[in-house]
Amino acid sequence: MNKKILLTIITASCLAAGCGKAASSDRLQETESSSVKETQDITISIQSSQESKPSETTMAEKEKETDYMDYFKKNWIRITDSNFPENGGITFVITGIYNGRLRGEITAVGGSPSYNIDNSQFEGIADGDTAECVLVNDARGNEGTLKLTFKSPSEMTAEIAITKKSEDTVMTIPEGRFDFAPDNLKNIEGFEPIENQSFLVDLDSWGKVKFVSGKLTQGNHVPVVFYLTNEEGDIFYEFTNGFPYSVDVEAVSFKDLIMMG
């Protein structure tokens, strides 16, 4: 089956402060200022979460799919969790909806300092405003069920039950009924968009999305960040990059490749 690979090439010019030092979570001390400007190209690749679909699809099937498209690809975060994943919490994403069948991935992260993780795929059948799913390929060996309720494009409920617990008790996806909302750019502390390098783009299997360039300005270091979102700022994907601190984004370009597999 064909799968889409997106290659994103981002060109940035380093500013005086921090040029040549890669951003990282340990927040190492920056080097002394330099007056030299440099240009670097970095290629970021992501694999689409959506497999290519058969071309022969009836109108009824398309209409049924469209009913759930407002929930598709978003990173749904439990509304009681703040600053996920740094403070721990639960998140899930629906990676595929076709002809009533649904699949996705759910992740639970423990709090500081251990940040233990349990991750599981799920699959099931959507019917009306609910989807009955089972957990599969759980990283800790647990088995369970997941019932999703589609309330609105900005609200979902997930009911999680672990039916068979693994001997690995370090971390387990928590049981219970939880409310979720899409992760959004407005939830990111210190985020400032780079407006002239943020724009709508059609990325084939991702559809029409917004590529957003920005900076995190809440600390002494100012890393540049890149996201795929919808027009409301709901985050579909966060790019990883090796850019230095404090850079300006001068240009963004995209290239598509088809990988046969």
PASEBA-1860 file (N, C-alpha, C; in nm, 3 decimals):
! residues 261
1> MNKKILLT> 0.085/-0.120/0.000/0.000/0.000/0.000/0.087/0.124/0.000 ~ 0.047/0.223/-0.080/0.124/0.347/-0.086/0.114/0.425/0.042 ~ 0.222/0.487/0.084/0.219/0.577/0.199/0.287/0.707/0.159 ~ 0.234/0.816/0.210/0.284/0.949/0.175/0.390/0.993/0.273 ~ 0.503/1.037/0.222/0.608/1.095/0.304/0.617/1.244/0.272 ~ 0.611/1.327/0.373/0.622/1.471/0.353/0.762/1.515/0.393 ~ 0.833/1.579/0.302/0.963/1.636/0.333/0.948/1.787/0.341 ~ 0.983/1.844/0.452/0.973/1.988/0.470/1.112/2.046/0.482
9> IITASCLA> 1.146/2.140/0.393/1.277/2.203/0.394/1.259/2.345/0.444 ~ 1.326/2.377/0.554/1.311/2.507/0.617/1.446/2.576/0.619 ~ 1.451/2.698/0.565/1.575/2.775/0.562/1.569/2.883/0.668 ~ 1.672/2.891/0.753/1.672/2.990/0.861/1.806/3.062/0.864 ~ 1.802/3.190/0.901/1.924/3.267/0.922/1.942/3.290/1.070 ~ 2.061/3.257/1.122/2.088/3.274/1.265/2.104/3.422/1.298 ~ 2.047/3.461/1.411/2.072/3.594/1.464/2.202/3.592/1.543 ~ 2.239/3.707/1.597/2.367/3.716/1.667/2.372/3.625/1.788
17> AGCGKAAS> 2.268/3.622/1.867/2.271/3.545/1.993/2.238/3.400/1.967 ~ 2.327/3.312/2.010/2.300/3.170/2.011/2.317/3.101/1.878 ~ 2.368/3.166/1.777/2.382/3.104/1.646/2.478/2.986/1.654 ~ 2.435/2.872/1.596/2.519/2.754/1.594/2.498/2.664/1.713 ~ 2.407/2.699/1.805/2.384/2.614/1.921/2.246/2.553/1.908 ~ 2.236/2.421/1.904/2.109/2.354/1.884/2.021/2.366/2.006 ~ 1.888/2.387/1.984/1.794/2.393/2.096/1.777/2.255/2.155 ~ 1.764/2.245/2.288/1.744/2.118/2.356/1.670/2.142/2.484
25> SDRLQETE> 1.615/2.033/2.543/1.532/2.045/2.661/1.611/2.076/2.786 ~ 1.743/2.053/2.785/1.820/2.076/2.907/1.858/2.222/2.925 ~ 1.825/2.308/2.826/1.846/2.452/2.839/1.989/2.486/2.880 ~ 2.086/2.434/2.805/2.225/2.464/2.834/2.252/2.611/2.812 ~ 2.356/2.665/2.877/2.389/2.806/2.867/2.433/2.839/2.725 ~ 2.387/2.953/2.672/2.423/2.993/2.536/2.567/3.041/2.530 ~ 2.627/3.031/2.409/2.761/3.082/2.388/2.757/3.233/2.370 ~ 2.874/3.298/2.363/2.879/3.442/2.349/2.825/3.484/2.213
33> SSSVKETQ> 2.781/3.610/2.205/2.720/3.660/2.082/2.822/3.663/1.969 ~ 2.770/3.648/1.847/2.853/3.656/1.729/2.784/3.747/1.629 ~ 2.861/3.825/1.557/2.803/3.917/1.461/2.782/3.853/1.326 ~ 2.821/3.728/1.310/2.813/3.661/1.181/2.674/3.601/1.163 ~ 2.615/3.622/1.044/2.489/3.558/1.011/2.517/3.438/0.923 ~ 2.450/3.328/0.950/2.466/3.207/0.872/2.330/3.160/0.824 ~ 2.332/3.086/0.715/2.209/3.028/0.662/2.222/2.877/0.663 ~ 2.119/2.807/0.710/2.125/2.662/0.711/1.993/2.605/0.664
41> DITISIQS> 2.000/2.492/0.593/1.882/2.420/0.548/1.870/2.293/0.630 ~ 1.752/2.265/0.678/1.726/2.142/0.751/1.604/2.075/0.689 ~ 1.614/1.946/0.661/1.503/1.871/0.606/1.436/1.791/0.716 ~ 1.307/1.812/0.732/1.229/1.742/0.834/1.132/1.650/0.762 ~ 1.130/1.523/0.797/1.041/1.430/0.730/0.939/1.373/0.828 ~ 0.815/1.361/0.782/0.712/1.296/0.862/0.639/1.198/0.774 ~ 0.589/1.092/0.833/0.507/0.998/0.759/0.362/1.024/0.791 ~ 0.283/1.036/0.688/0.142/1.064/0.709/0.079/0.956/0.795
49> SQESKPSE> -0.012/0.999/0.884/-0.082/0.904/0.969/-0.197/0.838/0.896 ~ -0.219/0.875/0.772/-0.333/0.824/0.697/-0.284/0.745/0.576 ~ -0.319/0.617/0.568/-0.284/0.537/0.452/-0.369/0.580/0.334 ~ -0.316/0.558/0.213/-0.394/0.590/0.096/-0.516/0.500/0.090 ~ -0.628/0.555/0.042/-0.755/0.484/0.045/-0.793/0.440/-0.095 ~ -0.877/0.335/-0.106/-0.924/0.295/-0.238/-1.000/0.409/-0.304 ~ -0.989/0.422/-0.434/-1.053/0.531/-0.505/-1.202/0.508/-0.522 ~ -1.248/0.383/-0.517/-1.388/0.353/-0.538/-1.463/0.365/-0.406
57> TTMAEKEK> -1.518/0.483/-0.381/-1.590/0.511/-0.257/-1.726/0.570/-0.292 ~ -1.831/0.514/-0.236/-1.965/0.562/-0.266/-1.990/0.694/-0.195 ~ -2.089/0.770/-0.243/-2.122/0.897/-0.181/-2.168/0.877/-0.038 ~ -2.241/0.768/-0.012/-2.289/0.742/0.125/-2.171/0.721/0.219 ~ -2.067/0.648/0.173/-1.950/0.626/0.256/-1.878/0.757/0.282 ~ -1.866/0.844/0.180/-1.799/0.972/0.198/-1.873/1.058/0.299 ~ -2.007/1.058/0.292/-2.085/1.136/0.386/-2.067/1.086/0.528 ~ -2.060/0.952/0.541/-2.042/0.895/0.675/-1.905/0.932/0.731
65> ETDYMDYF> -1.801/0.930/0.645/-1.669/0.970/0.688/-1.667/1.117/0.732 ~ -1.730/1.200/0.652/-1.726/1.343/0.677/-1.785/1.378/0.812 ~ -1.877/1.300/0.861/-1.937/1.325/0.992/-1.831/1.331/1.102 ~ -1.719/1.261/1.085/-1.617/1.251/1.189/-1.490/1.330/1.158 ~ -1.488/1.402/1.046/-1.365/1.468/1.007/-1.324/1.580/1.103 ~ -1.419/1.638/1.175/-1.385/1.744/1.271/-1.304/1.691/1.389 ~ -1.301/1.558/1.406/-1.230/1.497/1.519/-1.099/1.432/1.475 ~ -1.079/1.425/1.345/-0.969/1.351/1.285/-0.838/1.426/1.299
73> KKNWIRIT> -0.731/1.356/1.337/-0.592/1.403/1.340/-0.558/1.498/1.455 ~ -0.656/1.552/1.524/-0.627/1.643/1.634/-0.564/1.568/1.750 ~ -0.478/1.637/1.826/-0.424/1.583/1.950/-0.519/1.620/2.064 ~ -0.595/1.521/2.110/-0.693/1.545/2.215/-0.627/1.529/2.352 ~ -0.633/1.634/2.434/-0.568/1.638/2.564/-0.675/1.640/2.674 ~ -0.656/1.560/2.778/-0.749/1.564/2.891/-0.753/1.705/2.950 ~ -0.873/1.759/2.969/-0.884/1.901/3.002/-0.832/1.934/3.141 ~ -0.814/1.834/3.227/-0.758/1.860/3.360/-0.606/1.860/3.359
81> DSNFPENG> -0.544/1.828/3.244/-0.398/1.824/3.234/-0.347/1.957/3.179 ~ -0.254/2.018/3.249/-0.194/2.143/3.202/-0.049/2.118/3.165 ~ -0.005/2.185/3.057/0.133/2.175/3.011/0.174/2.031/2.985 ~ 0.090/1.959/2.910/0.123/1.822/2.870/0.236/1.825/2.767 ~ 0.335/1.735/2.770/0.350/1.622/2.861/0.437/1.650/2.983 ~ 0.487/1.774/2.995/0.582/1.802/3.103/0.524/1.769/3.241 ~ 0.396/1.795/3.259/0.333/1.766/3.388/0.257/1.634/3.390 ~ 0.270/1.557/3.281/0.199/1.429/3.274/0.056/1.448/3.227
89> GITFVITG> -0.011/1.335/3.195/-0.150/1.341/3.152/-0.181/1.236/3.047 ~ -0.294/1.253/2.981/-0.340/1.159/2.879/-0.371/1.235/2.751 ~ -0.335/1.176/2.639/-0.369/1.233/2.509/-0.401/1.120/2.412 ~ -0.487/1.149/2.313/-0.511/1.050/2.208/-0.530/1.122/2.076 ~ -0.510/1.047/1.968/-0.530/1.101/1.834/-0.600/0.995/1.750 ~ -0.696/1.036/1.671/-0.763/0.946/1.577/-0.688/0.955/1.445 ~ -0.623/0.847/1.406/-0.536/0.849/1.288/-0.603/0.799/1.162 ~ -0.719/0.735/1.175/-0.787/0.685/1.057/-0.935/0.664/1.082
97> IYNGRLRG> -1.019/0.710/0.988/-1.163/0.685/0.991/-1.205/0.654/0.848 ~ -1.259/0.534/0.828/-1.299/0.496/0.694/-1.412/0.394/0.701 ~ -1.523/0.430/0.636/-1.636/0.338/0.626/-1.682/0.289/0.764 ~ -1.684/0.379/0.861/-1.730/0.345/0.995/-1.624/0.285/1.085 ~ -1.510/0.248/1.030/-1.403/0.191/1.112/-1.307/0.301/1.155 ~ -1.260/0.288/1.276/-1.178/0.393/1.336/-1.054/0.332/1.399 ~ -0.944/0.404/1.394/-0.822/0.360/1.461/-0.750/0.483/1.515 ~ -0.663/0.460/1.612/-0.591/0.572/1.670/-0.488/0.525/1.770
105> EITAVGGS> -0.442/0.620/1.852/-0.338/0.592/1.949/-0.363/0.675/2.075 ~ -0.346/0.614/2.191/-0.365/0.683/2.318/-0.239/0.668/2.402 ~ -0.200/0.775/2.470/-0.076/0.776/2.546/-0.101/0.838/2.683 ~ -0.046/0.774/2.786/-0.048/0.830/2.921/0.095/0.852/2.966 ~ 0.122/0.969/3.021/0.256/1.005/3.067/0.249/1.041/3.215 ~ 0.339/0.981/3.295/0.346/1.014/3.437/0.413/1.148/3.458 ~ 0.399/1.202/3.578/0.458/1.331/3.609/0.606/1.324/3.637 ~ 0.662/1.440/3.665/0.804/1.452/3.698/0.832/1.379/3.830
113> PSYNIDNS> 0.953/1.322/3.847/1.067/1.328/3.754/1.080/1.207/3.663 ~ 0.995/1.104/3.680/1.017/0.978/3.607/0.961/0.981/3.465 ~ 0.846/1.045/3.444/0.781/1.053/3.314/0.762/0.915/3.251 ~ 0.713/0.820/3.330/0.684/0.688/3.275/0.570/0.697/3.173 ~ 0.573/0.608/3.075/0.478/0.615/2.963/0.411/0.480/2.942 ~ 0.281/0.484/2.915/0.210/0.369/2.859/0.140/0.417/2.733 ~ 0.158/0.341/2.627/0.106/0.380/2.497/0.033/0.262/2.435 ~ -0.081/0.288/2.374/-0.157/0.180/2.311/-0.225/0.231/2.186
121> QFEGIADG> -0.234/0.146/2.088/-0.318/0.173/1.973/-0.460/0.131/2.007 ~ -0.557/0.186/1.935/-0.695/0.140/1.953/-0.763/0.134/1.817 ~ -0.863/0.047/1.810/-0.941/0.034/1.687/-1.083/-0.007/1.722 ~ -1.177/0.035/1.639/-1.316/0.003/1.668/-1.408/0.053/1.559 ~ -1.536/0.063/1.593/-1.639/0.101/1.498/-1.713/0.223/1.550 ~ -1.724/0.326/1.465/-1.798/0.446/1.499/-1.942/0.431/1.454 ~ -2.034/0.467/1.541/-2.177/0.458/1.512/-2.246/0.577/1.576 ~ -2.293/0.670/1.492/-2.356/0.789/1.547/-2.255/0.875/1.618
129> DTAECVLV> -2.285/0.910/1.744/-2.195/0.999/1.819/-2.102/0.924/1.912 ~ -2.090/0.792/1.895/-1.998/0.714/1.980/-1.915/0.619/1.895 ~ -1.805/0.572/1.953/-1.720/0.470/1.891/-1.678/0.372/1.999 ~ -1.702/0.244/1.975/-1.662/0.138/2.068/-1.531/0.079/2.018 ~ -1.426/0.089/2.100/-1.292/0.048/2.056/-1.229/-0.048/2.157 ~ -1.127/-0.119/2.111/-1.045/-0.202/2.198/-0.901/-0.154/2.189 ~ -0.828/-0.169/2.298/-0.686/-0.134/2.299/-0.607/-0.250/2.242 ~ -0.513/-0.220/2.153/-0.429/-0.323/2.091/-0.284/-0.278/2.095
137> NDARGNEG> -0.195/-0.375/2.105/-0.050/-0.347/2.104/-0.009/-0.250/2.214 ~ -0.065/-0.270/2.334/-0.029/-0.185/2.446/0.118/-0.206/2.482 ~ 0.190/-0.096/2.504/0.334/-0.104/2.528/0.369/-0.180/2.655 ~ 0.277/-0.181/2.754/0.301/-0.250/2.881/0.234/-0.386/2.887 ~ 0.161/-0.422/2.782/0.097/-0.553/2.778/-0.042/-0.556/2.838 ~ -0.103/-0.439/2.862/-0.239/-0.434/2.914/-0.341/-0.454/2.802 ~ -0.461/-0.495/2.839/-0.572/-0.506/2.746/-0.689/-0.426/2.801 ~ -0.770/-0.370/2.711/-0.881/-0.291/2.761/-0.972/-0.241/2.651
145> TLKLTFKS> -1.067/-0.156/2.691/-1.163/-0.099/2.598/-1.161/0.054/2.610 ~ -1.205/0.117/2.503/-1.210/0.263/2.497/-1.338/0.302/2.424 ~ -1.425/0.375/2.494/-1.547/0.427/2.431/-1.532/0.578/2.414 ~ -1.544/0.623/2.291/-1.534/0.766/2.260/-1.673/0.822/2.232 ~ -1.698/0.941/2.285/-1.823/1.012/2.257/-1.790/1.144/2.188 ~ -1.845/1.162/2.067/-1.819/1.282/1.988/-1.922/1.388/2.026 ~ -1.881/1.488/2.102/-1.974/1.590/2.150/-1.977/1.712/2.060 ~ -1.861/1.764/2.027/-1.849/1.880/1.937/-1.706/1.881/1.886
153> PSEMTAEI> -1.676/1.961/1.783/-1.538/1.965/1.734/-1.436/2.009/1.838 ~ -1.482/2.061/1.951/-1.391/2.104/2.056/-1.409/2.026/2.186 ~ -1.484/1.914/2.181/-1.509/1.839/2.304/-1.537/1.693/2.273 ~ -1.466/1.605/2.345/-1.490/1.461/2.338/-1.480/1.402/2.478 ~ -1.544/1.287/2.495/-1.533/1.212/2.621/-1.478/1.074/2.590 ~ -1.389/1.025/2.675/-1.331/0.892/2.660/-1.354/0.813/2.789 ~ -1.411/0.694/2.776/-1.429/0.603/2.889/-1.332/0.487/2.871 ~ -1.239/0.473/2.964/-1.131/0.374/2.953/-1.149/0.267/3.060
161> AITKKSED> -1.140/0.141/3.019/-1.145/0.029/3.114/-1.033/-0.068/3.081 ~ -0.955/-0.106/3.180/-0.849/-0.207/3.162/-0.908/-0.341/3.203 ~ -0.923/-0.430/3.106/-0.987/-0.559/3.131/-0.888/-0.668/3.169 ~ -0.762/-0.650/3.133/-0.658/-0.747/3.169/-0.530/-0.670/3.196 ~ -0.487/-0.673/3.322/-0.370/-0.595/3.360/-0.242/-0.676/3.345 ~ -0.140/-0.608/3.296/-0.010/-0.670/3.278/0.063/-0.681/3.411 ~ 0.163/-0.768/3.416/0.249/-0.777/3.534/0.339/-0.654/3.545 ~ 0.353/-0.582/3.436/0.430/-0.457/3.437/0.341/-0.347/3.497
169> TVMTIPEG> 0.366/-0.311/3.620/0.282/-0.214/3.690/0.345/-0.075/3.700 ~ 0.456/-0.055/3.629/0.525/0.074/3.635/0.432/0.187/3.590 ~ 0.356/0.162/3.482/0.269/0.265/3.427/0.155/0.199/3.353 ~ 0.033/0.251/3.370/-0.084/0.201/3.301/-0.172/0.317/3.259 ~ -0.231/0.306/3.142/-0.329/0.406/3.101/-0.440/0.406/3.205 ~ -0.472/0.520/3.264/-0.569/0.524/3.375/-0.710/0.489/3.330 ~ -0.785/0.427/3.422/-0.924/0.394/3.396/-1.015/0.509/3.441 ~ -1.130/0.520/3.374/-1.226/0.621/3.414/-1.288/0.691/3.295
177> RFDFAPDN> -1.369/0.791/3.326/-1.435/0.871/3.224/-1.376/1.011/3.228 ~ -1.319/1.055/3.115/-1.245/1.180/3.111/-1.294/1.266/2.994 ~ -1.290/1.397/3.015/-1.324/1.492/2.909/-1.197/1.542/2.842 ~ -1.204/1.558/2.709/-1.087/1.597/2.630/-1.121/1.717/2.541 ~ -1.020/1.796/2.512/-1.030/1.907/2.417/-0.907/1.904/2.328 ~ -0.914/1.961/2.206/-0.797/1.959/2.118/-0.684/2.046/2.174 ~ -0.561/1.997/2.162/-0.446/2.080/2.195/-0.441/2.195/2.095 ~ -0.415/2.316/2.143/-0.425/2.434/2.060/-0.305/2.525/2.083
185> LKNIEGFE> -0.268/2.601/1.981/-0.154/2.693/1.994/-0.171/2.789/2.110 ~ -0.293/2.826/2.142/-0.316/2.921/2.251/-0.278/2.863/2.387 ~ -0.262/2.730/2.394/-0.224/2.666/2.520/-0.074/2.665/2.544 ~ 0.004/2.705/2.443/0.150/2.699/2.453/0.202/2.828/2.515 ~ 0.265/2.816/2.631/0.314/2.934/2.701/0.424/3.004/2.621 ~ 0.410/3.134/2.602/0.512/3.213/2.534/0.518/3.197/2.385 ~ 0.418/3.130/2.325/0.423/3.109/2.180/0.388/3.238/2.106 ~ 0.475/3.276/2.010/0.450/3.390/1.924/0.467/3.345/1.779
193> PIENQSFL> 0.361/3.353/1.699/0.372/3.309/1.559/0.458/3.403/1.475 ~ 0.523/3.346/1.375/0.591/3.425/1.272/0.494/3.434/1.156 ~ 0.420/3.543/1.150/0.304/3.553/1.061/0.341/3.538/0.914 ~ 0.455/3.596/0.873/0.489/3.593/0.731/0.545/3.458/0.686 ~ 0.563/3.364/0.780/0.605/3.228/0.746/0.504/3.126/0.799 ~ 0.380/3.168/0.810/0.269/3.080/0.849/0.161/3.095/0.742 ~ 0.115/2.981/0.686/0.024/2.990/0.572/-0.049/2.859/0.552 ~ -0.160/2.865/0.479/-0.237/2.746/0.444/-0.168/2.673/0.329
201> VDLDSWGK> -0.172/2.540/0.335/-0.109/2.459/0.232/-0.185/2.328/0.219 ~ -0.191/2.273/0.099/-0.256/2.144/0.075/-0.147/2.037/0.072 ~ -0.146/1.949/0.172/-0.043/1.846/0.183/-0.100/1.708/0.156 ~ -0.184/1.699/0.054/-0.236/1.572/0.004/-0.307/1.495/0.114 ~ -0.247/1.387/0.168/-0.318/1.305/0.265/-0.347/1.378/0.395 ~ -0.271/1.485/0.425/-0.302/1.568/0.541/-0.416/1.664/0.509 ~ -0.443/1.687/0.382/-0.547/1.779/0.343/-0.500/1.923/0.351 ~ -0.596/2.015/0.353/-0.565/2.157/0.364/-0.542/2.192/0.511
209> VKFVSGKL> -0.419/2.224/0.542/-0.381/2.254/0.680/-0.302/2.385/0.681 ~ -0.274/2.434/0.800/-0.193/2.554/0.813/-0.056/2.516/0.867 ~ 0.049/2.557/0.796/0.184/2.541/0.846/0.217/2.666/0.927 ~ 0.253/2.647/1.055/0.273/2.759/1.145/0.418/2.761/1.193 ~ 0.486/2.872/1.169/0.618/2.898/1.225/0.602/2.989/1.346 ~ 0.685/2.967/1.448/0.674/3.052/1.566/0.795/3.040/1.655 ~ 0.792/3.115/1.765/0.900/3.113/1.863/0.840/3.100/2.003 ~ 0.917/3.035/2.092/0.879/3.025/2.232/0.959/3.128/2.310
217> TQGNHVPV> 0.893/3.230/2.361/0.962/3.346/2.416/0.953/3.358/2.567 ~ 0.909/3.250/2.636/0.889/3.263/2.780/1.018/3.254/2.860 ~ 1.130/3.209/2.800/1.256/3.194/2.871/1.367/3.276/2.808 ~ 1.489/3.255/2.858/1.605/3.326/2.804/1.640/3.279/2.663 ~ 1.619/3.149/2.638/1.643/3.095/2.504/1.514/3.110/2.424 ~ 1.528/3.131/2.295/1.410/3.153/2.211/1.413/3.052/2.096 ~ 1.368/2.928/2.122/1.369/2.828/2.014/1.260/2.857/1.912 ~ 1.287/2.818/1.787/1.187/2.828/1.682/1.113/2.695/1.676
225> VFYLTNEE> 0.982/2.700/1.649/0.897/2.580/1.646/0.809/2.583/1.523 ~ 0.765/2.464/1.480/0.683/2.452/1.360/0.571/2.351/1.386 ~ 0.452/2.384/1.338/0.335/2.299/1.360/0.251/2.290/1.233 ~ 0.172/2.181/1.224/0.060/2.174/1.132/-0.067/2.189/1.215 ~ -0.155/2.280/1.176/-0.278/2.305/1.251/-0.394/2.326/1.154 ~ -0.514/2.337/1.211/-0.625/2.387/1.131/-0.631/2.539/1.147 ~ -0.731/2.603/1.087/-0.737/2.749/1.091/-0.768/2.801/1.231 ~ -0.823/2.714/1.317/-0.853/2.755/1.455/-0.734/2.736/1.549
233> GDIFYEFT> -0.623/2.682/1.498/-0.504/2.663/1.580/-0.496/2.530/1.651 ~ -0.590/2.438/1.624/-0.581/2.303/1.682/-0.462/2.230/1.620 ~ -0.377/2.172/1.702/-0.250/2.116/1.657/-0.268/1.973/1.606 ~ -0.225/1.950/1.481/-0.223/1.816/1.424/-0.086/1.750/1.442 ~ 0.019/1.830/1.427/0.154/1.772/1.426/0.254/1.878/1.469 ~ 0.353/1.837/1.550/0.463/1.924/1.589/0.592/1.871/1.530 ~ 0.663/1.953/1.455/0.789/1.913/1.394/0.902/1.917/1.497 ~ 0.994/1.824/1.485/1.120/1.834/1.558/1.222/1.898/1.465
241> NGFPYSVD> 1.315/1.975/1.523/1.414/2.040/1.437/1.544/2.060/1.514 ~ 1.650/2.083/1.440/1.782/2.101/1.500/1.834/2.242/1.486 ~ 1.742/2.338/1.477/1.786/2.476/1.461/1.847/2.531/1.589 ~ 1.936/2.628/1.577/1.990/2.696/1.695/1.881/2.778/1.765 ~ 1.915/2.826/1.885/1.828/2.924/1.949/1.831/3.054/1.870 ~ 1.725/3.132/1.883/1.719/3.268/1.830/1.754/3.275/1.682 ~ 1.666/3.220/1.599/1.685/3.229/1.455/1.563/3.295/1.392 ~ 1.582/3.350/1.275/1.472/3.401/1.195/1.444/3.301/1.083
249> VEAVSFKD> 1.319/3.277/1.053/1.281/3.188/0.944/1.262/3.272/0.818 ~ 1.346/3.248/0.718/1.342/3.328/0.596/1.256/3.267/0.487 ~ 1.247/3.134/0.483/1.169/3.071/0.377/1.131/2.930/0.416 ~ 1.019/2.882/0.362/0.973/2.746/0.386/0.930/2.687/0.252 ~ 0.970/2.564/0.223/0.926/2.498/0.101/0.894/2.353/0.131 ~ 0.815/2.288/0.045/0.770/2.152/0.067/0.797/2.066/-0.056 ~ 0.830/1.939/-0.029/0.845/1.842/-0.136/0.776/1.713/-0.093 ~ 0.705/1.649/-0.186/0.635/1.524/-0.158/0.702/1.408/-0.228
257> LIMMG> 0.710/1.295/-0.158/0.759/1.171/-0.217/0.658/1.059/-0.191 ~ 0.645/0.967/-0.283/0.563/0.848/-0.262/0.655/0.730/-0.235 ~ 0.639/0.666/-0.120/0.717/0.547/-0.086/0.631/0.425/-0.104 ~ 0.675/0.330/-0.181/0.600/0.208/-0.205/0.632/0.107/-0.094 ~ 0.528/0.051/-0.032/0.553/-0.047/0.073/0.427/-0.118/0.114
END
